[in-house]
Amino acid sequence: MERTRVAVRCVDCSFETEYDGLPAARTALDDHESATGHEVTWEIESLAEGVSRAGDDAGVCGRPECANEDSPLVNPEPADR
């Protein structure tokens, strides 16, 4: 399984680093912004295949025409009661 890789970069100084997960990257981003007041960006370079597919199926770009209507993530079957 491919790991999530996230690059964190400051637009105001030379701070730049990579992480193997979103939580650590988010913490670094928040810590640097809080300590310096700088603007920090992040880029998700890779995600596990299942995560990428889930995002694609759900139409994460926000446009309804992007969603995969056949995906159980978009239209899950109701649970039998």
C-alpha positions as CSV (number, residue, x, y, z in Angstrom):
1,M,0.0,0.0,0.0
2,E,1.3,3.4,-0.9
3,R,1.8,5.9,1.9
4,T,0.4,9.3,2.1
5,R,3.2,11.9,1.4
6,V,2.6,15.5,2.3
7,A,5.0,18.4,1.5
8,V,4.7,21.4,3.8
9,R,6.2,24.7,2.6
10,C,6.3,28.2,3.9
11,V,5.8,31.0,1.4
12,D,7.5,33.6,3.7
13,C,10.8,31.7,4.6
14,S,12.8,28.6,3.9
15,F,10.8,26.2,6.0
16,E,10.1,23.1,4.0
17,T,9.6,19.5,5.0
18,E,7.8,16.3,4.1
19,Y,5.7,13.9,6.2
20,D,4.3,10.4,5.7
21,G,0.9,11.3,7.1
22,L,-1.7,14.1,7.2
23,P,-1.8,14.6,11.0
24,A,1.9,15.3,11.4
25,A,1.9,17.6,8.4
26,R,-1.1,19.5,9.7
27,T,0.6,19.9,13.1
28,A,3.8,21.2,11.5
29,L,1.8,23.6,9.4
30,D,-0.2,24.9,12.4
31,D,2.9,25.2,14.6
32,H,4.9,27.2,12.0
33,E,2.0,29.5,11.3
34,S,1.4,30.1,15.0
35,A,5.0,30.7,15.9
36,T,5.9,32.9,12.9
37,G,2.7,34.3,11.5
38,H,3.8,33.1,8.1
39,E,1.6,31.6,5.4
40,V,2.3,27.9,5.1
41,T,1.0,25.7,2.3
42,W,0.8,21.9,1.9
43,E,0.6,19.6,-1.0
44,I,-0.6,16.0,-0.8
45,E,1.8,14.2,-3.2
46,S,0.4,10.7,-2.9
47,L,-2.4,8.9,-1.2
48,A,-3.2,5.2,-0.8
49,E,-5.2,3.9,-3.8
50,G,-8.4,3.4,-1.8
51,V,-8.3,6.9,-0.5
52,S,-7.8,8.3,-4.0
53,R,-10.7,6.2,-5.4
54,A,-13.0,7.3,-2.6
55,G,-12.2,10.9,-3.3
56,D,-12.8,10.4,-7.0
57,D,-16.0,8.5,-6.4
58,A,-17.4,11.1,-4.1
59,G,-16.6,14.0,-6.5
60,V,-14.5,15.9,-4.0
61,C,-14.0,18.7,-6.5
62,G,-17.4,19.9,-5.5
63,R,-19.1,19.5,-8.9
64,P,-22.0,17.0,-9.1
65,E,-20.9,15.9,-12.5
66,C,-17.7,14.6,-11.1
67,A,-19.3,12.1,-8.8
68,N,-19.3,8.4,-9.8
69,E,-23.0,7.7,-9.5
70,D,-22.4,3.9,-9.5
71,S,-20.2,4.1,-6.4
72,P,-21.5,2.7,-3.1
73,L,-19.7,5.8,-1.5
74,V,-22.1,8.1,-3.3
75,N,-25.3,6.1,-3.1
76,P,-24.9,3.5,-0.3
77,E,-27.5,0.7,-0.1
78,P,-29.8,1.2,2.8
79,A,-29.2,-1.2,5.7
80,D,-31.7,-4.0,6.1
81,R,-33.6,-3.7,9.3
